Amino acid sequence: MLTVSNTHQDFLRTLDSQRAVMHSSQTDRLKDPLYAQALRKVTLLDLDPAIEVISHLYSPRGRPAADPRMLIRSLVLMYHFSETSIQLWHDRLEYDSLLRILCGFTGKNPAVGTYYSLMDRLYLWDVSPNILPAGKNIKPKKPKAAKGKPGRKPKNTASPPESDIDQSGTPNPTRKGEKMNLNPPGATTSLAIQAQMGEISPERSIRILQTLFKEIAVEPSIAFGLIDPDNLILSGDGTAVHVHASNRGHHLLEYLGTENFDTLRRYSDPDASIGFDSDTGDYYFGYTGYFNVVHNRDKNIDLPIHFMIESARDHDSTISIKAINQVRHLYPNINITHLCLDSASDNEATFQLCENWSIDPVIDLNKRRGKGTEKSGVTISSTGKPICRADTEMYCTGFDKTHNAYKYRCPYVMKKISECPHRDECSRGTYGLSIYLKRNSARERAMQKHGTKEWKTVYNNRTSCERVNNRILNDYGIHKTKTRTQRRISFVTFLGCVNVHTDAWTKGEKTVNR
């Protein structure tokens, strides 16, 4: 049962009264930049909206529960002071009266289990069973080599339509910079159709945390003028979240001597999976963290407005579609003008979705797609026809079912013009340059702006994702924490995002370098 009596204003009055009678040694500690910033944080962090968001998660009867606002405030301060262990933080509060005052604890210090109970309550899905098949977490298998001579396609085979291909990764990456892509054909198209129809899971596991983050952090940042809701340039990017757990699990001694001894294992983090970290070029065990970020150019501030913790096997091309769909549902009053994504989202489904939602997609090109019109010097006329470097309309050879697009060839090779000053620049082969254009391709329409000065200026905002990722993972110790399971990782990510916002609120005051 949740019983709430004290408001944020009551907390501030109590804080002022305790500071008035505080010993000089404690007031001297408050002059330290780290403690001064913590005091400013808890003063500005109004947690009253949290009650409306999570009150329905408590039973209407039974023993009164601890005030969740004090627990959240305490955990936010825990990560502010670079502590990642709840047990060690609890022990520190036992002998540090100043920290208890900042947390709002006037009576007994809450037990360690109280914090974990709150984490579990805010996550809407049950924890996966920790006893799983022994072969659960294995690296992706290498694709079988095609039969036939090297460099030649097998007979009677054809590539799927390009609209259903996500060429931004490989099932078995081996080098730094590559990404693992296990998406089935048509995955991005299917998700884009669901998003366009307004389909979104209302009971997604992280929904309560996302809503709580919106109410206590993002909305105040909008009120402080740090986020412009009428002209929002949104950037998105994923990052590898490593966990300190074994992907092989542990034998169950109770099954020793039985047939289940080799087939079942106990996993300390049953939700985690194996992914490929493109930054380090190595496989890792954990999750994919995805953040949607805005950049305030005037104040040089980067703020996350949405976060997701997904499987390490998921690719950014699918996560980005789910993320922008959730952002639009969470913030219906925000006008997203531009969406900045990396080359992982260079697919027709994402461009088409942005066009339908009147969002200008600013997406980097995927080199795996080969030479496109923007790299070959070909332009598109007002009638949708490709114009080559010789300022001549290219010759259409018809519709190519393999690429699901119309094929255009070099007019000089097709003998439509007698001379071409660029015949050795476009293509070294005798076949000449060929271009594929889809019918009503949103990607081709958006690519007309690619590489322009305006495009580069907007795309520069995407570097804010890297800075936020670094703050969440390193400054606030998500990688250092021994936390496991998706529900706990999601909660500590939520705490890191809240701290990023409170840091922005206190920016301008004297702070310490973390």
Salt bridges, closest charged atoms under 4 A:
ASP10 OD1 - ARG13 NH2 2.24
ASP28 OD1 - LYS31 NZ 3.81
ASP48 OD1 - ARG69 NH1 2.69
ASP67 OD2 - ARG69 NH2 2.85
ASP91 OD1 - HIS90 ND1 3.45
GLU94 OE2 - HIS90 NE2 3.34
ASP96 OD2 - ARG29 NH2 2.78
ASP120 OD1 - ARG487 NH1 2.99
ASP120 OD1 - ARG488 NH2 3.26
GLU162 OE2 - ARG369 NH2 2.74
ASP166 OD2 - HIS315 ND1 3.71
GLU178 OE2 - ARG175 NH2 3.04
GLU178 OE2 - ARG368 NH2 3.78
GLU203 OE1 - ARG207 NH2 3.63
ASP237 OD2 - ARG462 NH1 3.44
GLU254 OE2 - ARG266 NH2 3.47
ASP277 OD2 - HIS242 NE2 3.20
ASP302 OD1 - HIS295 ND1 2.62
ASP302 OD2 - ARG467 NE 2.67
GLU310 OE1 - LYS322 NZ 3.26
ASP316 OD2 - LYS179 NZ 3.58
ASP342 OD2 - LYS179 NZ 2.94
ASP346 OD2 - ARG369 NE 3.99
ASP346 OD1 - ARG443 NE 2.65
GLU355 OE1 - ARG445 NH2 2.75
ASP360 OD2 - HIS338 NE2 3.57
ASP360 OD2 - LYS449 NZ 3.64
ASP364 OD1 - HIS450 NE2 3.89
ASP400 OD1 - HIS403 ND1 3.73
GLU425 OE1 - ARG389 NH1 3.00
GLU425 OE1 - HIS422 ND1 3.24
GLU444 OE2 - ARG443 NH1 3.83
GLU466 OE2 - ARG462 NH2 3.89
ASP475 OD2 - ARG471 NE 3.34
ASP503 OD1 - LYS41 NZ 2.77
ASP503 OD2 - ARG471 NH2 2.89
GLU509 OE2 - ARG40 NE 3.27
